[in-house]
Amino acid sequence: MSTDRETPRPTAPRRQVLRLGAAITVGALLPAVPARTARADRGSPGGRLTTTRYAGHSPAGFDQWAYVPFEVPPGVSRISVSRWFHPFVLVPGLLENVLDIGLFGAAGWGPGAEAGFRGWSGGARDSFTVAAADATPGYLAGPLDPGTWAVALGPIVYDPRGMDWTVDVTLESGPAGPAFRPSPAPARATGRGPAWYRGDMHLHTVHSDGQRTPERLAADARARGLDFFASTEHNTRAANQIWGQYATDDLLIIGGEEVTTRHGHWLALGLPVDRWVDWRYAPDQALFAQYADAVRAGGGVVVAAHPLTPGPGALWEFGYDHVDGLEVWSGPWTVDDATAVRVWDGLLRQGRRVAAVGNSDAHGPGDVVGLPHTVVYAPELSRPAILAAVRSGRSYLAESAEVTLDLRAVAAGRVAGPGQTLAVGAGTVEVTAVVSGVPGATVTLHTRHGQVAAGLIGGSGTGTLTWHGRGARAGFVRVEVRRPQPTSTTLTTMAALSNPVWLE
């Protein structure tokens, strides 16, 4: 059971505003010594309530952190926190004062303090509550161990005069209530053998800054023809504790986190229910590689999310040496995605085997789940099989379940598809792309040398494009399918995109 004492505020689309502190963090970890300015004790039906107000001031800056330590004595059954900050608007909807909030327990709150983490809501909520039996979405229910706890703050201050803020911490004593029991999603869906499986691996619910409930998200995923999805809340693992209530043999749910730093966001896919990944670091601290390696060591996948989105804190600054994939297509097609595809193609030409991933990053009801999504070939519908396919690029991206793409390269009787390697030597290779579900679209083949073939799909929506090339000089071959339909920032709209077949 979880208790939501405040409805999350609606958030603007990713390409307009990226100001959630769960969505932007890091840099200098600035200790705070707030002034305790008010205290009120009063009785309550469940026991005694004690509220303490802490006041502080943060200087102008984007890359800063503050903490409000407070003591939790024995017998406390609930902790509730609310915050206020002085508003300031430099650019409406984009550059505004924000005070992000989260909670760490007595086990610690410094960098990497996984045992102490108790939740994060960034700028999406003004308040939250945590108890043994329940917690506000985004926070972890569980024992309230006595000791020094801390409210974590992420001040984003555009006012040159700085920003005043207050934090109210209310401690309630009384019976603890029944212990919360996690219900994580199973690792596999039974009865699902080798096939192409469709999945969206970047989604949000009320457990961070999304508006969908977990139940609504699962229903929308099924309605869009998805076989799996990954839960990627901003900087919290809270949702991963409840997905067992919604996963069935027709829908695999993979635990994850959108690790949302102030220097770019990344998807940690395949996290166990008890794993959380810290986000409080910058590129010059060399910590990203450490956390990425830890995710991979547990069988997970590391994906740079919407890496070319030019919003505050969203532009990817950690490089591509420690990622398994790039989210080259995120939500409805824009120039950000077109630029990300060019960056990814440049990595392929260098011989870098970085997989392309497509996800919706859906937050609100107006965001279409599965637009786009990643279609992977796996021997079964299970967490390890799906993640292995994503990591190897055994996949293509599609705008909807109506779109299919079959890419095959043949040389000397050997056949390979996306993510696979074909030994061709100095001989010839025959490449065939079969596309369906996209009437009037253009199909193009690309190698290390650029576009090498193109064809038009007729009114039936199905078409085949074949190309013959010379040996390994091509390096790889991949497919793009575009509609002749402009967007507000591009001349065409992507409908499907394959990962490459590697030619050696």
Secondary structure, DSSP 8 states (H G I E B T S, - for coil): ----SS-------TTT----SSSS--SEE-----EEEEEEEEEETTEEEEEEEEEEEE-SBSSEEEEEEEEE-TTEEEEEEEEEE---EEETTTEE-EEEEEEE-TT--STT-GGGEEEEEETS-SEEEEESS-B-TTB------SEEEEEEEEEEB--TT-EEEEEEEEEEES---S--------SB-TT--SEEEEEE--B--TTTT--S-HHHHHHHHHHTT-SEEEE--BT--GGGGTGGGT-BTTBEEEEEEEEEETTEEEEEES--TT--------GGGT-HHHHHHHHHHTT-EEEEESTT--STTTS--S-STT-SEEEEEESS--HHHHHHHHHHHHHHHTT---EEEEE--B-STTS-TTSSEEEEEESSSBHHHHHHHHHHT-EEEESSTT-EEEEEEEETTEEE-TT-EE--TTSEEEEEEEEES-TT-EEEEEETTEEEEEEE--TTS-EEEEEEEEGGGG-EEEEEEEES---SS-SSEEEEEE--EEE-
